[in-house]
Amino acid sequence: MSDRKKFTSVSIPSFLFEKAKEKSIKSGFPSVSSYVGYVLREILSEDADAKISADAEIVKHRLRSLGYIDDE
């Protein structure tokens, strides 16, 4: 059986489940599991890594311009 067809369980705090449930309903996903799977795929994708790196550079630039980070 393909790894993509296998499933496992992950424990998360109840409040996160409730937030995911609300988002899944608003987004039209058929279940919380399918919504969480989608979110994890997006976060774990290489594009997300690049965006996080770009966002981190923007934050560093802003902190530097505000004087919180010294140029070394």
N, C-alpha and C positions, 0 to 999 in steps of 0.2 A: 504494500500500500504506500502511496506517495506521502511524503511528509506534509504536503499541503492539505491532505485529507484527514490527517490526525489532529486531534484536539487535546488540550489539557486544561486544567483549572488553575486560576490565579486568584489569590485572596487579596482583596482591596478593602479599605475602610468603607463602611456603609455610606458615609456622606459622599464619597467619590462615586460609588455606584449610583446613588440617587441623582447626582449631577449628570453622570453619563446617561442615565435613563431619560432625563429631561431632554438632553441634547439629541439623543437618538430618536425620540418621538418628534421633536421639532424638525429634525433633518430628514425624516422619512425612512429611517432604517428599520428593518423588520424586527430587530432585537438589539438589546444592549451589547451582546457578544459581537454581533456584526459591526456595530458602531465602534466598539473598542478595538476590534481587529483592524478596522480602517484607520483609526487614529494612530495606532502603533505602527502600521505600515508606512504612514506618512512621516511620522517622527523618525523612524529607523532608516528611511531612505537616504541615499547619498545626497540628494538635493537638499534635504533638511539639514544635513551636516554643513553644507556650504552656506545655507542661509543663516544658520546659527553663528558660523564664523564671521560672516559679513555683519550680522547684528552686533556681535561682540566688538568688532572694530569700530562700529558707529558709537557704541557706548563708551569705549576707551577714548575716542576722539572728543566726545562731549565732556567726559570727566577731565581730560587734559585741558580743554578750553576753559573749564570752570576752575582750574587750578588744583583739582584733587589729585592729579597724577603729574609728577615731574618728568620732563623729558630727560632721559639719561644719556 
